[in-house]
Amino acid sequence: MKVFAVEYVYAEDSEELRNEHRPTHRGYLSEFLESDGPVQLLASGPCPITDGRY
């Protein structure tokens, strides 16, 4: 099984846009959590140490 990790930092002043699209994006990701298909999501969310901020 191949496993990929994606880590990224949000652009400054993007909070309003992120909040607008977050519910739809989380719904999309949840489909992969419940899937037995070829693509599965193992984990998702902010880094507990940095919460995505450096």
Contact map, one row per residue, 1 for C-alpha under 8 A:
111000000000000000000000000000000000000000000000000000
111100000000000000000000000000000000000000000000000000
111110000000000000000000000000000000000000000000000000
011111000000000000000000000000000000000000000000000000
001111100000000000000000000000000000000000000000000000
000111110000000000000000000000000000000000000000000000
000011111000000000000000000000000000000000000000000000
000001111100000000000000000000000000000000000000000100
000000111110000000000000000000000000000000000000000110
000000011111010000000000000000000000000000000000000100
000000001111110000000000000000000000000000000000000000
000000000111111000000000000000000000000000000000000000
000000000011111100000000000000000000000000000000000000
000000000111111111000000000000000000000000000000000000
000000000001111111100000000000000000000000000000000000
000000000000111111110000000000000000000000000000000000
000000000000011111111000000000000000000000000000000000
000000000000011111111100000000000000000000000000000000
000000000000001111111110000000000000000000000000000000
000000000000000111111110000000000000000000000000000000
000000000000000011111111100000000000000000000000000000
000000000000000001111111110000000000000000000000000000
000000000000000000111111111000000000000000000000000000
000000000000000000001111111100000000000000000000000000
000000000000000000001111111110000000000000000000000000
000000000000000000000111111111000000000000000000000000
000000000000000000000011111111100000000000000000000000
000000000000000000000001111111110000000000000000000000
000000000000000000000000111111111000000010000000000000
000000000000000000000000011111111100000000000000000000
000000000000000000000000001111111110000000000000000000
000000000000000000000000000111111110001110000000000000
000000000000000000000000000011111110000111000000000000
000000000000000000000000000001111111000100000000000000
000000000000000000000000000000111111101100000000000000
000000000000000000000000000000000111111100000000000000
000000000000000000000000000000000011111100000000000000
000000000000000000000000000000000001111100000000000000
000000000000000000000000000000010011111110000000000000
000000000000000000000000000000011111111111000000000000
000000000000000000000000000010011000001111110000000000
000000000000000000000000000000001000000111110000000000
000000000000000000000000000000000000000011111000000000
000000000000000000000000000000000000000011111100000000
000000000000000000000000000000000000000000111110000000
000000000000000000000000000000000000000000011111011100
000000000000000000000000000000000000000000001111111100
000000000000000000000000000000000000000000000111111000
000000000000000000000000000000000000000000000011111000
000000000000000000000000000000000000000000000111111111
000000000000000000000000000000000000000000000111111110
000000011100000000000000000000000000000000000110011111
000000001000000000000000000000000000000000000000011111
000000000000000000000000000000000000000000000000010111
